[in-house]
Structures are given as C-alpha cells and as structure tokens.
Amino acid sequence: MAAPSVQPVVAKATRRLMPFLALLFLLSFLDRANVSFAALGMNQDLGFTPTVYALGVGFFFFGYVLFEVPSNMMIEKIGARRWIAPLTIAWGCVAVLMAFTHNANSFFTLRFLLGMAEAGLLPGLFLYLTYWFPAEYRGRMSAFIMAAMPVALIISGPLSGAILGMKSLHGIAGLKNWQWMFILEGLPTLLAGLAVYRLMPDRPRDAAWLRPDEAQALEDALARESQQATPQHRSSLRDGLLSLPVIFLSLAYFGALIGSFGIIFWVPQIVRSFGASTLQTGFISAIPFIVALVAIITLGRYVDRTGRRFSVSIVGLLAGALGLWLAGGTTNPVLAIAALSLGAAGIMGSTGGFWTLPQLYLKGSAIAGAFAMINSVGALGGFVGPYIIGWAKEHSGGFGLGLTLLSLGPLAAAVLVALLGSVRRPQLAAA
C-alpha cells in the first residue's frame, strides 16, 4: 500500500492545529497590550506620569528576555504540551491580577511576572511548527500565527473601549472599569491553558486524529528534510545562540520591535489626543492593525509561493520606517492614522518572511536556541520603543518627536537583514 501524500496530511494538521496556536498568541497579545487601554483611566487614578507608564510597559520585556531561552529549552526537553499549558495558565492568572495594581511598584512587578510567564510562547510555537510542517509550508504557518497579533489588537480596541465605557460595571465589588477590563480579558486565557493538554499533541505520531500511515508520512518528510541539510546548517545550541546569522537577526528584530511596540502601546493615547471619545478611540485604534492583518496574510503566502524571504522582510521594514516617520511629521488625524497603518503593516507584514530566515542557516537544537535568542533580544525593543514615546511626550508635549525617533528602529533592521543576505548567502535545507 502506497504511503499517503504529504500535502493532504499537512492540510489536516493545519485545520487541527493552526487555529488553536493562533488563538494562544492572540490571547497572549491581548493580555500584554490591553494595558494601553487601561492607561486611559489607570494613569489618572494612580497618578502615573508618561514615563512611569512607559517603564511599567517595559518591565514586561525584562521578564520576557530573562526567561525566554530557558523556557524554549524546556519545550525541547519535555514537549510543547506539558510546558506551554502551565505557562498559559500562569500568565492568565497574572493577567487577572493586573486588576489589583495600586501603585508603580505593583505595576512594575505584575508586568515583569506577565513577561516571565509569556516568555516561552512565541518561540515555542515557531519551534512547534518545525515538528509538524516541512519548510515549504512554514512561511504561511508563521504568518498565520503572527496574524493573531493584529487580530488581538483589532479586537482589543472595541472590546476594551466598550468595557471602559460601561457605566454599569463601575463600582461593582469596589472595582473601576479598567480593573474589570483586566479580569474579563484575562479569564479566557485560563481556559485556553487547560485546553492545551487536549489540543496540542507533541508530534504527528501523538495525534489521535492522524492515521498511523499519515503520521509516518509526515515524520518521514521532516526526517528527509533534516538529512538534506547542507554542512552550512549548524545544529549545536551554541550556534543557535551566537552564530553570525542569529546575531544579525536578533539585532534586526530588536529594531523592528522598537517600532511596532511603540505603536501598539501608545496608539490609543495618540488617537485620544485627537479628541476622540473612549469608544471612538477603541474603534479608530483598530484601523492600523486591520491593515497590518491584510499585509501579514498576503505577504506570508507570497513568501511561500516565491521564496523571497529576504526581499519581503527588507521591503516591509522599510515601509514600516517610512510610516512612522510620516506619522511623526503630521498633526492631521486622518494622515496620522494612515501613516501609522503603513508603519504597522510594514513591520508586522515583514514577519512572515523574517521568521523563516533562521531555518536557512540552522537545524535541530540550534533552531530552538535561535528562535529564543532572536525573540529575546528583540523583546528589548518592546521596552525601548514605548519608553522613547513616553520620554519624548514628557519633554516635547506631543507624539511627533517620539514617532520620528521610532522610525530609526525598523530602518536599521532592514539594513541588517540586507547585510546578512549579502555576506552569508543561505542554502535551503530542503534544496
């Protein structure tokens, strides 16, 4: 009996796995970014200055960076299901506890703990894809996961704006609306954490919904791909942490996230500064991320169809830099939202190509280390970007200077990716 074709098995795995993987990332992003809407009431109630708020946002990334590499190594050792499940439950608990922030120190502490709990998720999901999908499918699968980021931000705007505007919630159990927002948006994460045990089999052979011959066909395809790796594809953990491609990509991701997180954590306050109401702010703030969602899906498919990983990453990052620069130079609300949409679409749209680049140089344990290292160093940009905006607003009184400074991050990232492609030409493992 002939072995089944890999393509229908991949299609089955996509239907079974990808919606849930995207949901996990969506919830993680909702729980880390909803503080940008809570700030509309929290900052005034607790007396937070723009700099204190920016520091609190940034403490998330300190926890994220410190625990990301060890967290991803645990996934490699004990399996995705047994590690991602308790992580998800832990960050859901912290997300709910954010409601009880009462001063700057509690804000900093809870944000740090949230980052620590979320640290292993995104690189863990990218590592998990290498256990299930051959290389020619990973661009669109990576884009599928990354698309959850703008979806979370699209949902977060109207949802958070509606919760903050509900007069009936105010005062229940002695809590204000921004506190209820943290509780109501954190509870679904706890349920998702419990579902990980059932919905995320570690490998194809562990999936009850695959026939034995289907699981074997998929694992054989992945094994052949690994055996066809060239000598250029390093496999040691040291290579995954310190090789030249990982250093270049880590610094590039740092620059990219300076721009994207600067947008994410400040766009509600930028929109509010135009005179919008709380509910209007929620809907208008979703616009840049709707555009980014279209860019992520479109460019992820384009990468898999053409193999132009480097060019998609570079052009996307350059477009992101241009959008931020234009946003910093205008006071017109419509033009500002259009420019922020270009910035978000460019930076986020580049990720479908960007996250397939490590696999052009590495294999085995090195890939696990590379995903963690790149995301870990990049996460520092999540501290720097929001802090730049907060510092600039406190000193200049507006958002223009901060947005202009942010544009330098994705610009530098584009240069680094271009340099990597020119000095270290990759060879596909499956070539």
Legacy VTK file of the C-alpha trace (Angstrom):
# vtk DataFile Version 3.0
C-alpha trace
ASCII
DATASET POLYDATA
POINTS 431 float
0.000 0.000 0.000
1.453 3.338 -1.071
2.194 5.930 1.595
-0.230 8.867 1.585
0.813 12.155 0.026
2.173 14.682 2.500
0.059 17.578 1.218
-3.349 16.326 2.471
-1.746 15.363 5.792
-0.372 18.892 6.125
-3.834 20.251 5.283
-5.357 18.123 8.038
-2.705 19.237 10.540
-3.311 22.853 9.548
-7.047 22.586 10.251
-6.479 20.855 13.577
-3.559 22.848 14.960
-3.244 26.308 13.480
-6.478 27.947 14.757
-5.593 26.970 18.323
-1.948 28.045 18.013
-3.091 31.399 16.659
-5.631 31.685 19.490
-2.878 31.214 22.101
-0.798 34.001 20.571
-3.893 36.182 20.232
-4.645 35.803 23.944
-1.036 36.475 24.889
-1.024 39.684 22.901
-4.403 40.765 24.227
-3.175 40.281 27.797
0.085 42.161 27.270
-1.306 45.038 25.174
-4.633 45.813 26.862
-2.690 47.933 29.348
-2.619 50.586 26.604
-6.390 50.975 27.029
-6.362 50.573 30.803
-3.984 53.552 30.825
-6.854 55.816 29.732
-8.223 55.508 33.278
-5.483 53.834 35.287
-2.844 56.511 34.761
-5.087 59.224 36.150
-6.432 57.116 39.036
-2.965 56.019 40.177
-1.101 59.222 39.284
1.213 57.626 36.690
3.283 60.006 34.550
4.006 59.071 30.906
7.474 57.882 31.953
6.158 55.696 34.794
3.619 54.148 32.421
6.317 53.539 29.803
8.578 51.904 32.413
5.738 49.649 33.546
5.058 48.604 29.956
8.766 47.880 29.572
9.075 45.722 32.700
7.109 43.059 30.815
10.037 42.689 28.449
12.624 42.327 31.225
10.826 39.201 32.440
10.339 38.081 28.850
14.025 38.351 27.996
15.357 36.671 31.135
13.200 33.570 30.821
12.842 33.110 27.078
15.871 30.929 26.262
15.470 28.562 29.240
11.747 28.338 28.530
12.317 27.296 24.931
14.893 24.728 26.027
12.248 23.205 28.307
9.941 22.776 25.311
12.736 20.900 23.546
13.212 18.650 26.602
9.704 17.829 27.815
7.435 18.673 24.870
5.255 21.611 23.909
2.048 20.431 25.536
3.487 19.820 29.001
5.310 23.166 29.058
3.009 25.584 27.209
-0.065 24.533 29.242
1.244 25.642 32.678
2.795 28.762 31.115
-0.575 29.761 29.671
-2.381 29.192 32.967
0.303 31.194 34.807
0.094 34.238 32.530
-3.724 34.080 32.667
-3.534 34.347 36.457
-1.176 37.327 36.279
-3.345 38.995 33.614
-6.301 38.858 36.017
-4.165 40.094 38.924
-3.286 43.208 36.888
-6.685 44.474 38.045
-5.232 44.947 41.519
-2.418 47.272 40.501
-2.384 50.030 43.112
0.957 51.837 42.723
4.027 51.963 40.490
5.835 49.093 42.253
2.890 46.698 41.932
2.530 47.740 38.277
6.203 47.020 37.571
6.101 43.673 39.428
2.991 42.322 37.730
4.221 43.363 34.294
7.531 41.589 34.973
5.710 38.403 36.043
3.460 38.565 32.968
6.518 38.763 30.717
8.170 35.871 32.559
5.103 33.663 32.059
4.654 34.555 28.374
8.351 34.223 27.539
8.290 30.754 26.030
5.141 31.020 23.957
6.044 32.619 20.615
9.451 30.945 20.075
7.864 27.756 21.383
5.139 27.974 18.740
7.711 28.539 15.985
9.708 25.557 17.246
6.499 23.512 17.351
5.917 24.280 13.656
9.234 22.571 12.816
7.867 19.364 14.401
4.818 19.389 12.137
5.343 21.272 8.876
8.001 20.907 6.146
9.954 24.069 5.271
7.873 24.994 2.224
4.791 25.447 4.446
6.328 27.326 7.360
6.148 30.819 5.868
2.355 30.770 5.705
2.119 28.952 9.061
4.346 31.562 10.712
2.206 34.263 9.121
-0.940 32.510 10.397
0.371 32.750 13.956
1.648 36.313 13.572
-1.697 37.361 12.094
-3.143 36.793 15.563
-1.209 39.864 16.748
-3.165 42.447 14.717
-6.371 40.446 15.267
-5.810 40.756 19.033
-5.285 44.482 18.646
-8.335 44.813 16.398
-10.441 43.015 18.996
-8.799 44.784 21.913
-9.772 48.258 20.720
-13.559 47.932 20.506
-13.721 45.363 23.342
-11.615 47.350 25.793
-13.255 50.606 24.772
-16.704 49.093 25.377
-15.731 47.714 28.822
-14.178 51.018 29.836
-17.330 52.836 28.742
-19.841 50.565 30.568
-21.262 52.644 33.421
-22.984 49.556 34.862
-19.601 47.954 35.663
-18.204 50.886 37.613
-18.116 50.226 41.335
-19.078 46.531 41.259
-17.047 44.805 44.002
-15.390 48.165 44.550
-13.559 47.974 41.207
-13.302 50.525 38.420
-13.855 49.779 34.748
-10.172 49.430 33.868
-9.843 46.826 36.633
-12.809 44.856 35.295
-11.231 45.038 31.842
-8.154 43.149 33.067
-10.310 40.486 34.765
-12.726 39.904 31.875
-9.956 39.763 29.272
-7.692 37.526 31.390
-10.150 34.745 32.214
-10.305 33.209 28.682
-6.544 32.591 28.877
-7.027 30.293 31.881
-9.479 28.167 29.873
-7.116 28.054 26.892
-4.297 26.834 29.151
-6.374 23.846 30.217
-7.232 23.114 26.562
-3.540 22.878 25.569
-3.326 19.374 27.063
-6.026 18.148 24.694
-5.428 20.168 21.537
-1.599 20.229 21.121
-0.102 16.766 20.517
3.686 16.959 20.666
4.454 15.180 17.369
2.482 13.681 14.451
2.783 10.197 15.997
0.993 11.501 19.126
-2.068 12.829 17.250
-5.144 10.618 17.614
-6.704 12.338 14.579
-3.950 11.123 12.203
-3.878 7.565 10.906
-0.566 5.777 11.604
0.376 5.897 7.909
-0.384 9.642 7.743
1.720 10.366 10.801
4.560 8.278 9.405
4.425 10.031 6.017
4.681 13.441 7.677
7.510 12.430 10.013
9.376 10.805 7.112
9.122 14.054 5.123
10.503 16.040 8.064
13.301 13.499 8.573
14.296 13.673 4.897
14.392 17.446 5.099
16.719 17.303 8.098
19.021 14.793 6.370
19.241 17.015 3.292
20.615 19.943 5.282
23.918 21.208 3.956
27.071 21.469 6.101
26.215 25.177 6.365
23.259 24.270 8.604
24.655 24.268 12.144
22.916 22.181 14.790
24.538 22.929 18.161
22.879 25.079 20.800
25.912 27.386 20.734
25.321 28.042 17.024
21.678 28.791 17.777
22.689 31.442 20.294
25.894 33.007 18.981
26.325 32.357 15.246
26.555 35.313 12.859
23.051 34.888 11.351
21.478 34.754 14.819
23.321 37.905 15.914
22.223 39.791 12.792
18.610 38.601 13.079
18.452 39.323 16.821
19.580 42.922 16.319
17.224 43.316 13.367
14.266 42.083 15.404
15.245 44.491 18.181
14.969 47.367 15.700
11.676 46.106 14.304
10.064 45.783 17.730
11.159 49.279 18.741
8.789 50.460 16.032
5.919 48.007 16.420
5.607 48.132 20.209
5.923 51.896 20.164
2.786 51.904 18.019
0.970 49.196 19.972
1.336 50.659 23.453
0.719 54.299 22.540
-1.760 54.339 19.651
-4.849 54.641 21.938
-3.360 57.703 23.625
-2.310 59.132 20.236
-5.891 58.719 18.999
-7.297 60.117 22.248
-5.123 63.216 21.792
-7.126 63.974 18.628
-10.211 64.489 20.813
-11.873 61.087 20.302
-14.166 59.612 22.976
-13.250 56.374 24.762
-15.454 54.246 22.487
-14.266 56.087 19.346
-10.675 55.571 20.468
-11.258 51.821 20.638
-12.552 51.606 17.065
-10.115 54.076 15.486
-7.147 52.407 17.193
-8.050 49.150 15.438
-7.552 50.611 11.936
-3.723 50.258 11.709
-3.980 46.648 12.810
-6.696 45.765 10.292
-4.327 46.957 7.562
-1.462 45.030 9.207
-3.554 41.827 9.245
-4.079 42.024 5.484
-0.341 42.605 4.987
0.682 39.639 7.166
-1.608 37.165 5.391
-0.794 38.427 1.893
2.969 38.547 2.370
3.088 35.201 4.201
1.516 33.486 1.186
3.780 35.421 -1.171
6.881 34.211 0.697
5.905 30.552 0.368
4.985 30.966 -3.288
8.140 32.818 -4.360
10.737 32.042 -1.687
11.623 35.772 -1.465
12.166 35.764 2.280
14.824 38.460 2.353
13.150 40.902 -0.009
9.779 40.681 1.788
11.458 41.282 5.141
13.516 44.224 3.885
10.742 45.998 1.967
8.306 45.520 4.843
10.720 47.016 7.364
11.478 49.975 5.104
7.744 50.632 4.672
7.353 50.475 8.457
10.112 53.044 8.946
8.540 55.342 6.358
5.122 55.095 8.010
6.480 56.023 11.444
8.465 58.922 10.008
5.387 60.273 8.203
3.247 59.858 11.343
5.782 61.875 13.331
5.604 64.746 10.860
1.863 65.386 10.735
-0.769 66.721 13.107
-3.651 65.811 10.787
-5.605 62.930 12.425
-6.508 61.218 9.130
-2.961 61.384 7.768
-1.573 60.229 11.114
-3.783 57.117 11.162
-2.911 56.394 7.510
0.808 56.695 8.295
0.524 54.525 11.426
-1.325 51.951 9.303
1.575 51.888 6.847
4.015 51.555 9.752
2.134 48.690 11.387
1.515 46.885 8.076
5.151 47.149 7.016
6.724 45.954 10.258
4.194 43.232 11.048
3.915 42.163 7.421
7.653 41.502 7.320
7.376 38.762 9.967
6.114 36.006 7.648
9.415 36.137 5.780
11.581 37.076 8.744
10.729 34.062 10.907
11.657 31.622 8.141
15.222 33.013 7.918
16.783 31.086 10.870
15.879 27.804 9.195
18.017 28.747 6.192
21.132 28.523 8.384
20.376 26.167 11.281
18.805 22.835 12.180
17.995 20.734 15.241
18.580 22.222 18.683
20.188 25.261 17.071
16.794 26.340 15.711
15.222 26.161 19.185
18.017 28.323 20.569
17.845 30.742 17.640
14.100 31.342 17.937
14.514 32.039 21.643
17.574 34.276 21.244
16.129 36.340 18.394
12.827 36.865 20.168
14.591 37.549 23.461
16.911 40.263 22.137
14.101 41.642 20.012
11.852 41.893 23.047
14.185 44.522 24.473
12.866 46.711 21.675
9.490 46.344 23.355
10.959 48.241 26.296
12.891 50.819 24.278
10.094 51.753 21.826
7.361 52.637 24.345
9.931 54.354 26.579
11.087 56.586 23.700
7.497 57.716 23.123
6.922 58.336 26.844
10.175 60.256 27.250
9.582 62.335 24.134
5.995 63.168 25.099
7.032 64.271 28.572
9.739 66.544 27.158
8.061 67.829 23.985
4.376 67.655 24.919
3.405 65.685 21.809
3.953 62.418 19.967
5.740 63.669 16.811
9.322 63.521 18.091
8.854 60.043 19.572
7.367 58.606 16.366
10.196 60.091 14.297
12.780 58.506 16.591
10.950 55.159 16.405
11.351 55.096 12.619
15.096 54.540 13.059
14.447 51.078 14.536
12.862 49.339 11.523
15.203 51.275 9.204
18.221 49.765 10.984
16.517 46.358 10.936
16.115 46.496 7.149
19.817 47.316 6.753
20.840 44.396 8.993
18.689 41.873 7.111
20.085 43.134 3.796
23.657 42.821 5.102
23.018 39.277 6.323
21.688 38.231 2.932
24.746 39.669 1.202
27.544 38.430 3.495
26.122 34.979 4.321
24.188 33.572 1.403
21.842 30.849 2.685
21.054 27.470 1.167
17.693 25.888 1.825
17.882 22.672 3.817
15.297 21.147 1.514
17.040 22.254 -1.673
LINES 1 432
431 0 1 2 3 4 5 6 7 8 9 10 11 12 13 14 15 16 17 18 19 20 21 22 23 24 25 26 27 28 29 30 31 32 33 34 35 36 37 38 39 40 41 42 43 44 45 46 47 48 49 50 51 52 53 54 55 56 57 58 59 60 61 62 63 64 65 66 67 68 69 70 71 72 73 74 75 76 77 78 79 80 81 82 83 84 85 86 87 88 89 90 91 92 93 94 95 96 97 98 99 100 101 102 103 104 105 106 107 108 109 110 111 112 113 114 115 116 117 118 119 120 121 122 123 124 125 126 127 128 129 130 131 132 133 134 135 136 137 138 139 140 141 142 143 144 145 146 147 148 149 150 151 152 153 154 155 156 157 158 159 160 161 162 163 164 165 166 167 168 169 170 171 172 173 174 175 176 177 178 179 180 181 182 183 184 185 186 187 188 189 190 191 192 193 194 195 196 197 198 199 200 201 202 203 204 205 206 207 208 209 210 211 212 213 214 215 216 217 218 219 220 221 222 223 224 225 226 227 228 229 230 231 232 233 234 235 236 237 238 239 240 241 242 243 244 245 246 247 248 249 250 251 252 253 254 255 256 257 258 259 260 261 262 263 264 265 266 267 268 269 270 271 272 273 274 275 276 277 278 279 280 281 282 283 284 285 286 287 288 289 290 291 292 293 294 295 296 297 298 299 300 301 302 303 304 305 306 307 308 309 310 311 312 313 314 315 316 317 318 319 320 321 322 323 324 325 326 327 328 329 330 331 332 333 334 335 336 337 338 339 340 341 342 343 344 345 346 347 348 349 350 351 352 353 354 355 356 357 358 359 360 361 362 363 364 365 366 367 368 369 370 371 372 373 374 375 376 377 378 379 380 381 382 383 384 385 386 387 388 389 390 391 392 393 394 395 396 397 398 399 400 401 402 403 404 405 406 407 408 409 410 411 412 413 414 415 416 417 418 419 420 421 422 423 424 425 426 427 428 429 430
